[in-house]
Amino acid sequence: MKQFNLEEFLTPYKEMLEKSGVPRLKYYEYVIEKLVNLNRPINIVETGTMWCSLEENMGAFTYVFGDLIKNHTGGKLITIDISEKNINSCKEYTKEFTDVIEYVTSDSVTYLESLSDEDVQNIDLFYFDSYDFSVPDPVPSQLHHYRELAAVYKRLKHNVYLSVDDNFLPGNWVEWLTKDDEGNIINKSIFEVGIYRILGKGTLVDYFLLTNGWKRKEDWFYLGGSQLLSYERI
């Protein structure tokens, strides 16, 4: 079998990923190498599916990791979304990889709670990205992603990887744009992140994991912008 070449694999996606945020590209480089080095079929759970095309620069997790599993590692990707419309869009955009992707229309917390202990133990990466984050009203998203983690936490295997998308680092500020139904910007607001905690989908997840023996990967924090947080057990 041809040896896996990370740079070669990511070349078709590099420009798109950089546009969606260089920290995202760095995260993909890091976690893909980790997963490939397991030297066996990998299993991933993604909450919040890919609902738009590659060209729309939304991160394309389902597509990229569907490609990785189908053409390089073997295994399965389970992608979960509460919206049937989003799931149907994902099926169309990722039709090249449907034989290695399981598409689930469900509330993500409900689905994660329904997994058997064996199912949870078989997962190598949980990628939490299901509930849109609003800086003016951050708590609903933060609670939802914490509940996703809680649904599987006590059943995780030791060497699992956990990730949560869309976060802003302390000491930064965010310009938040409000748009009308036609996509026109009708308001701009500036929000200070603060100096102590990350602000994003992973605020509660981050605090819980760091106080319970997990390590957060910070190698790409210097790049700024929206951050994709990654955790592994110490």
HURAWO-V579119 format. One record per residue. N is the residue number from 1. OMEGA is omega in whole degrees, -180 to 180 (none if undefined). NEAR is the number of other ideal C-beta (glycine too) atoms within 12 Angstrom. D_CENTER is the distance of its C-alpha to the mean C-alpha in Angstrom with 1 decimal. Layout:
n omega near d_center
N OMEGA NEAR D_CENTER
N OMEGA NEAR D_CENTER
This chain:
n omega near d_center
1 179 9 29.1
2 179 8 28.0
3 -178 11 26.2
4 178 21 22.6
5 -175 13 22.4
6 -179 24 19.0
7 179 15 20.5
8 -179 15 22.0
9 -175 28 18.9
10 -177 31 16.8
11 -180 17 19.9
12 -176 16 19.5
13 -168 31 16.1
14 -178 23 16.9
15 179 16 18.6
16 -179 27 16.0
17 178 30 13.1
18 179 21 15.7
19 179 19 16.4
20 178 31 12.9
21 -179 26 13.2
22 176 24 14.5
23 178 34 12.3
24 178 38 9.4
25 -179 31 12.1
26 176 30 13.1
27 180 43 9.8
28 179 40 9.9
29 -177 29 13.6
30 -172 28 13.3
31 178 38 11.0
32 177 37 12.7
33 178 24 16.0
34 -177 27 15.4
35 179 38 14.7
36 -178 31 17.6
37 173 19 19.8
38 177 26 19.7
39 177 16 22.2
40 175 15 21.6
41 -177 20 19.6
42 179 33 16.0
43 -175 33 14.2
44 170 40 10.5
45 178 44 9.4
46 173 45 6.6
47 -172 45 7.5
48 -171 40 8.1
49 176 43 9.4
50 -173 41 10.4
51 178 32 13.6
52 -174 23 15.1
53 177 18 16.5
54 -175 26 15.5
55 -177 14 18.1
56 168 16 16.6
57 178 19 14.0
58 176 31 10.9
59 171 36 8.7
60 -177 38 9.7
61 -176 47 7.0
62 -178 47 9.4
63 -176 40 12.3
64 -177 43 11.7
65 169 43 10.9
66 176 38 13.6
67 -179 29 15.9
68 -177 38 15.3
69 -177 39 16.1
70 -169 26 19.0
71 -175 22 20.6
72 -172 32 20.2
73 -167 31 19.1
74 179 22 19.7
75 -177 31 18.0
76 173 30 15.9
77 174 42 12.5
78 179 39 12.4
79 -171 44 10.7
80 175 41 11.7
81 -180 32 12.8
82 -177 24 15.8
83 176 24 17.1
84 178 17 19.3
85 179 15 19.6
86 179 32 15.9
87 179 29 16.0
88 176 18 19.3
89 -180 25 18.0
90 179 37 15.2
91 -180 27 18.0
92 -177 21 20.0
93 -176 31 17.6
94 -174 36 16.6
95 176 19 20.1
96 -171 19 20.7
97 -174 30 18.4
98 -180 22 19.3
99 178 17 21.1
100 180 30 18.1
101 171 36 15.7
102 -177 30 16.4
103 -175 34 15.8
104 174 32 16.1
105 -175 23 17.3
106 163 29 17.1
107 -172 22 16.2
108 -180 38 13.2
109 179 25 15.1
110 -179 19 18.2
111 -180 29 16.7
112 177 34 15.3
113 -178 23 18.7
114 -179 18 20.4
115 176 28 19.1
116 176 13 22.0
117 179 15 22.0
118 178 11 22.3
119 -178 23 19.3
120 -179 26 17.1
121 -179 18 19.0
122 -175 25 18.1
123 180 33 14.3
124 -179 39 13.3
125 168 43 9.6
126 -178 45 7.8
127 -174 47 4.0
128 -175 47 4.9
129 -165 45 4.9
130 -170 40 8.4
131 -177 34 11.0
132 -177 24 12.0
133 177 34 12.9
134 179 22 16.5
135 178 31 18.1
136 -178 17 21.5
137 -169 16 20.4
138 -168 30 17.4
139 -179 19 18.3
140 179 19 17.4
141 -179 34 13.6
142 179 33 13.9
143 -179 22 16.0
144 -178 34 14.0
145 173 43 11.0
146 178 28 13.8
147 174 28 15.3
148 179 40 12.5
149 -178 42 12.8
150 -178 24 16.5
151 -176 30 16.7
152 -165 33 16.0
153 -175 26 16.7
154 -177 14 20.3
155 -177 22 19.8
156 171 32 17.3
157 -172 24 18.9
158 -171 13 19.6
159 177 20 17.7
160 174 33 14.2
161 179 38 11.1
162 -179 42 8.8
163 176 48 5.7
164 -171 45 5.1
165 168 37 4.9
166 -179 40 8.4
167 179 42 11.0
168 -173 35 14.6
169 175 32 16.8
170 178 21 20.2
171 180 16 23.2
172 173 25 21.6
173 -177 19 22.1
174 171 30 20.3
175 -175 17 22.2
176 -178 23 21.2
177 174 18 22.5
178 -177 17 23.8
179 175 12 24.6
180 -176 10 27.0
181 -179 7 26.6
182 177 7 27.6
183 179 9 25.1
184 179 10 27.7
185 -179 13 26.9
186 178 13 29.1
187 174 13 28.1
188 179 13 26.6
189 177 17 26.0
190 179 14 25.3
191 175 21 23.5
192 -179 18 23.9
193 -174 26 21.0
194 -173 19 23.7
195 -173 12 24.4
196 -173 13 23.1
197 172 22 19.6
198 176 35 16.2
199 180 36 15.8
200 178 40 12.6
201 -172 41 10.3
202 -176 43 10.5
203 -179 36 14.3
204 177 31 15.6
205 -178 43 13.1
206 -179 37 13.9
207 -179 24 17.6
208 -176 25 17.7
209 -178 35 16.2
210 177 23 18.3
211 -180 11 21.4
212 169 20 20.9
213 177 15 21.1
214 178 29 17.6
215 177 18 17.1
216 178 33 14.5
217 -174 29 14.2
218 -172 22 15.7
219 -177 18 17.1
220 -179 26 15.6
221 -177 25 16.3
222 -177 12 19.6
223 177 20 18.1
224 -180 20 17.5
225 179 27 15.7
226 -174 33 12.2
227 174 39 10.4
228 -174 44 7.0
229 -179 45 8.5
230 -175 40 9.1
231 170 37 11.8
232 -178 26 14.5
233 178 18 17.9
234 none 13 20.8
